[in-house]
Every structure is written in C-alpha cells, then in structure tokens.
Amino acid sequence: MNIVDAHHHIWRQAHMPWLSGPIQPRIFGPYEPIQRDYLIDEFLEDLAGTGVVKSVYVQANWQKEKFEDEVAWVSDVADERGWPHGIVGYADVTVDDVRPQLDRLTKYPLMRGVRMQLHWHQNETYRFATRPDLAADEKVQRNIARLFDYSWTFDLQVFAPQMAGAAQLAAACSKVTFILQHAGMLEDLSEKGWAEWRAGMKLLAAQPNVVSKTSALGTFIHRNDSAHIEAIVRETVAVFGSERTLFGSNFPIEKIWTSYEELVDAHADAAAKLGEANARNLMHDTAMRIYRIG
C-alpha cells in the first residue's frame, strides 16, 4: 500500500529556540536524542522501505516573526529534493487581520494550510496557547474564516475539554476544512478521560468540515504502543469515518521512542483491521484529497 505521511517536521536547530540550551519540560517528555538538526536526508532515510510516497510538512514553531522564512526554507528543500509535497505554515490568527501574513505565503506553491496551536491545559507542561478559549475569540474566528479565500486548511490542535469550543469555531468557519491534530490529543487515559474525549470527538465530527489526523499517539505514553494506536484509530474512524481520517507520523518527535518503520507498521496494522477500503483511506486517499497533493 502507498502511504502518505500527513504530518512531519524537518528543522534546523538554530531557528527553533526550544531545541537550544538546557532541556525544558515538554509535552512529549525528555528530548535529548532530537535536540539537533533533523534535515531532509535523515527523514528520507527514516522512511526508506516503509511504503511512504508523499508527505506534508507541518510548521515546527520557528520564531513567530520568521513564519515566512520557515515556509521559504522548506520550499527550497522541496525544490531540491522533491520532498515534502505540501506545507502547512504558521500565521498568528489572534491579530486584527491575518491577511497580510497570508499574502506573504501565497508565493509558495506548496502551501496547503495554516496551523496555530490552540491547545491549553491546566498542566503547564502541556500548555501552548495563552488561554483555553481562543476558539471563541471573534478575531480568531474571523481570521480563520479568511483561509477559505486562499483555499487553505486549518490544522486544529486542542484537548478534549476544548472540543466544544472548537466545534463552534468550525461551525463559524464552515467553508474552511479543519484538520484535528493528533486525534484530539487524548492525554487522560482514565475511564472519565476516554469518555470526555469521545464526547468531544462526536461534537467535532458533527461538523462536516472537520477531519481527524491520527498522529502523535505516543505523545503522552512515550512509546509506540500498537494496542493504544489501534484503539484510537478504531474509535476515531467509528466517529469520523475513514474518509475523514488520515495518518501522520509526527516525526522526529516520535523518534524519541520508536523508529519510523515501527510507527508506520503500527498504524498500518490498525488500519488493516478495519478493511481494505478503510485502510486505503486512512493511510493514503484522505490525506491526498484533504491536502490536495494528488
């Protein structure tokens, strides 16, 4: 089966302050093994022989003022090496008018969407956004709605308690396709946590312009657990359907605890248990369609 990796990063450490200096607490735990440049040659070595034929780069949190530099650099890499095949860049959607930022990115043909991470958690290690309710902010809603004029998607990153607000955001921006990052970032594996996640996923799936990406499923358990991946993939497909679910590796973050081949195998095995047609959607067709990389 041909596979599309709809979420990976390459990076240069010099442009990512969180990778420099002493290790700081992060959502994915200690990251010494990846506290270095992760360039396209290593990425291509990692995916060799795995069946991956296309990939989408998702912004990796360069300094905010260098949002165009990031897209420009990745575009140059793609021109030279033929990978990646799509780019999700960064824009600050909390400003009064995001269009000047978006206009600067229109010159890059591989641009497919924007991500600004909205996830907020009581645990400061898990927190990224400045407050939990950014999805309800009128400026945020207005700016994200403007992505439709550029034919770009929005990569949505929230925790389960934020999903009701995120569903309202999707409803307010009904012409924009939202791609839920990391299948909703299930971090509370208690019975209550699973129930809250399921309820939130149903709210999001009720919005026809939301799809889910099964990426970074090892983030909170710090391992490549086939049973855990299978459970989240199965439940995500049950709610969204395979035509609204896609795979992403989140490499090199997951390289902290697994190999690319082992990660892809775990997801492919989980998809295969849902039947050939569903597996093809999960691992290839949905990503090709949503990110327009066909």
N, C-alpha and C positions, 0 to 999 in steps of 0.2 A: 504494500500500500504506500502511495505517495503521501507524505506528511507535510503540513505547514506549521511551522513554529511561529505563532502569532504574538509572541512576547519574549523578546530577549534584549539584552543590553551589550554593547561594547563600550569601553570607556578608556579615557586617559586620566590617570590619577591626578595630574596637575590641575584638571578642570573640575574636580569633584572634592571639595574640601573635607567632606566627611570621611574620605578614604585616607586622608593625610594625618600625620601626627598620631597621638595615643589613641588606642581603641576606645570608642564611645559606645555606651549601651545602644543596641539597635533591636528592631523588632524581630530580626532573624537570628539574634544571638551573636557570639564572637565570630569575627570575620577576617582574622589574620590571613588565612590562605588566599583571600581575594583582595587584599589590600595592596594592589598593584595595577598596572595597566592590563586590561583584558581587550586585546585587539582582534581584528577580524581573522587573522591567521589561526589564532588559538581557537576561536569559535568554530571555524571550519574544520579544524582538527577534531574538536569535540563531537561534531555532528556527523563525521565521516562514517559511512556504512549504516546509518540509522534510518535511511529512507526519507529524510527531510529534504524537500526540494525547493521550498520557498520559506522566507522569514520576514517578520515585521519587527522593526526596532521601535521600542517604546522609550520615551525620554528617561534619562537617568539622573535627573536633578543636578545639572550643572548650576553654576551661579545664575540667578534669575535674569540678570542683565545680559547673559550670554546665551539666551534661548535661541537666537538665530545662529550663533556660532556652532552650537551643537548640531542643528539640522544641516548646516553647511558642511561640517566635518563628516557627518555620516553620509551625506550625499556624495562627497568626494570619494569616500571609501567604496560606496556602491558603484560609482563610475569606474573605479579602478579594478574592483574585484567581482562585481556582479552581485554582491550581497550587501545589505538586505534588499528586499523588493518593495518595501513600504516603510514609511516613517510616521510615527506619532510624536509630534513635537510638544513643547511646553508653551503655554501662554497663561498669563495671570488673569483669570476671569473675574477677579474681585475689583478690578479698576472700573472707572466710569464707562469707558468704551474700549473694548478689546480689539477693535478693528485695526488700529494702527499696527499692533503686534502681528495680527493675522496677515495683514497686507505684506509685511516683510517676509513672510514664509511662502507666499504664493509663487515665488520664483523657483521653488524646488519641486520638481515634478513628482517625487516620491512621497510628498506629504499626503497623508491619508486621514489624520485626525490630531486631536489635542488631548493631553492629559494634564490636569492639575489635581493633585491628590487631596481629596476632601475628608479623608478618614481621621477621626478623632476618637480618643479612648481615655477613660479615667486613668489608665496606666500610662504614665508619661513616656515610657519606652515605646509604646505602641502609637503614640500620638504624632500626627503630622500637621493637620490643619490647625488654625488658630482658635477655632471654636467648632462645636459639633453640628451647628445648624446652618452652615454656609449654603446648603442646597435651597434653603428658603429665602435667601437674600435676593432681592429684586434685581440687583446689578448682576449677580451671578447667573440668574435665570435669563436675563436679557442678553448677556454676552454669549452664553452657551447656545441660545436660540439662533444667534447670528452665524454659527458654524454651518447651518444649512446653506447659506449663501455661498459658501466655499466648497460645498459638497464634502465636508469633513465630519468625522465622528467625534464623540467624546468618550474617552476611557474613564469610567466612573469607578472610584475607589472609596468604599465606605464599609463600616462594620454593621452588623445586624441591627443594633439599636438605631442606626441612622437610615435604615432602608425605607421606612415610611416616608420620611422627608425626601429621600432620593426618588421614590416613586412619584411624588408630587412634582419634583423637578423634571422628570421625564415627561410627565403629562403637560407641564408648562412649555416644554420644548418638543412638541410632538413630531416635528418634522426632522429632528436630529436623531440619529442612531446612537444609543448609549451602549457601551461595552463594559459590563460589570467585571471589574478586575478580580482575579483570584477567587472566583465563585463566591464572592461576598465575604471573604476573609473570616471563615469560621475559626474563632480562637478559643471559645468556651466549649469544651467537649463534654460538659456535663449534660444531663438529660434536659435541664432547663435551657442551656445554651443551644443545643441542637434544635429545640422547639422554637426558640426565638429566631434562629437563623431560617428555619423552614417557613415560618410565618412571613418573615421579611422577603424571602425569595419569591413567595407567592404574590406578594404585593408588587414586586418589581416585574415579575413575569406577566402580570395582568396588563402592563403597559406594552403594547405591541412593538414599540421602538427600542426595547431593551433586550440585549442578548447577554449571555454569560460566558466568561472565559475561565476554563478550569486550569489555572496556572498557580504557581507558588503554593501548592497544597502542603508542602513540607515546612512552611514558614514558622508555624507555631509548635511543631513537634520536633523539628530539627533532624528529620530523617526522611528517607524515601520509603514510605510505608504503603505497600500495594493495597492492603485492605482499606486503609484510610482513603486512598485515592479512589478506589472502586466505589466506596460508599458515597463520596461527594459527587463523583461523576454520575453515578446511578440516580441519585436524588435530584441533581441539577437537571438531568435530561427528563426526568419524570415531570418536572415543573415547567421547564422552558421548551422541551423538545430538542431533538438533535439538530434541527435546522436553525436553532438559536443558541447553540452551544459550540464552543471552539477551544482548541488546545493551545497553551503557551508554555514555554519551558521556564521562563524567568531566570535564565542563565545569564551571568555566572553565579547569582545568589545561591541557587540550589547546588552549585558545585561545592559548596562548603561541606555538604554531607553525602553527595552522591555523584555518579558520573552521568553524563548526558545520555548515554545509551541505556543505562538502567532506568533513568527517569522516563524516557520515551517508551521503553518497554512496558513500564508500569501503567502508563496512560493508554497505550495501545491495547494492552491486555484487558483493561477495564472497558474500553470501548468495544472490543471484540465480543464481550459477553452480552452486549446489547444488540447484536446482529450486524450483518454486513452493511446494510444501508445506514444505520445509525453510526457505525464506526467510520464510514467514509465521510459523513457529515462532520463528525467530531474532530477528526484528525486532518481533514483536508477541505472539503467543499464549503463549509460555513465560513471559515477564515478567508478563503479565496473570494467569496462573494462579499462579505461584510467589509473587508479591507480593500476590495477592488484590485486584487493583484493577479487576476487571471490573464 
